[in-house]
């Protein structure tokens, strides 16, 4: 990983969050969504595992698809596996039901989190390559 990969991606991520808040999610391009989805997923799972990720009501399938786009197939597979732990592969709509289900299956979610942390180790370099090929480095624009 290049030393500046984190700063580059994080700076772009912050600009995209501001854009989303100012203009709405519908104005974001596919490439911008890839950056947002991956950086959100990686940060959240890195801080609290899959249990924390699914508490946030984030779109696991969209995050998995974004990981696939940048070539992190193992991380994408693990996100989908996390979804498959829920009945009908859909986390319960109720936050309380989701948390209860994850508590009842804590060992599975924890093991999956550990596997994801390992699979996610190469993400920053791949995401940096992706963003550098799709965005202007100084402006963060396509």
N, C-alpha and C positions, 0 to 999 in steps of 0.2 A: 504494500500500500504506500502510495506517495504521502509525504507528510502533510501536504496541503489538501488532500482529498476530503477530509472531514470538514475543514473550513469552507471549501468550495461548495460542497453539497449542502451543508447547514445554512450557508448564506443564501443559496438559491431557494432552499426550503422556506426560509423566513420570508423571502420576497413573494413566494407563491402563496403562503398563508395570508399575507397582507392582501394580495390580489384577490384571493378567494373571499376574504372578509369584506373587501371594498366593492367588488364587482359581482360576486356570487359564483358558486361552483360551476354553473353552466358555461362560463366563459373560459374555463381551463381547457387546454388542449390535452390530448391523450398523453403526450410526453410529460406535461406538467403533472398530470394525475399520477403517472408512474412514480415520479419523484415523491410526491406527497404520500402516496400509499405506502411505499417502501420505507420511507424515513419514519413515518408514524408507526408502522408495524414493528420495525426493528427497535425503535426507542421504547415503545410500550412493552413489548415482549422481553426486551433486554432488562427492563426495570422490574417487571413483575410476572413474567411468564405468560403462558397462554390464558391463565385464569384472569389476569389483569387485562389482557387484550380483549377477551370476550365480555368482560364487564363494561367495556367502553362502547359496545354496540357498533364496532367498526365492521366493514364489509370484508370478511375473511376471504371470500372467493375473489374479489377485486384485488386484494393484496397479493394473493397467490398468483393471479394472472400477471401482475406487475413484476413479481419476482421472476416469473418465467420469461418475460420480455427481456430482462437484463441477463438471463442465463444462469440464474440461481435456482436450478430445478429442484434440488433437494429441499431448500427452504420452502419453495412453493408446494412441494409434496407434503411437507410437514404441516403447513397451514391447512391444506385440504384434509389431512388426517385429523387435525384438531376439530375441524367442522364435523367430520364423520363420527366423532365421539358423541355428538348430540343426537337425540331421536330424530329420525328423518333428515339428518345432517343440517338441521336448522336450530340455532340456539333459541331457547324460549324467548318470547317477546317481553315477558315480565323480567325485570332485573332481578327480583327476588327469586324467581324460579330458576333463572340462569345460574345465579350464585349458589343456590341450594344444590342444583345438579352438579356443578363443578366441585362443590365441597364433598358431595357423595362419591365423586370420581377423582378426587384430588391426586391420587398416586399416578393415574394415567396422564392427567394434564401436566403434572410435574415432570414426568419422564419425557413427555413430548417436548416440553419447554427446554429441557437439557439438550435434547437432540437438535432443536432449532438453534440454540445458542451456538452450537458447534457449526451447523450448516450456514449460519449467518455471518461467519467470520470473514468470508471473502466478498461480502456484499458491498462494502464501501468502495473498494477498487472497481468493481463492476458497475456500480451506479455512477461513479465518477467518470468512467469511460463513456457510459451511456449519455450522461448529461453533457459532457464535453463534445460529443458528436451531434447533439441536438440543440444545444443552447450556446449563445455567445457568452464567453467566460466573464466579461466585464459587466454586461448589462443583465445577464440572466434571461435574455430573450431568445426566442427561437430565431 
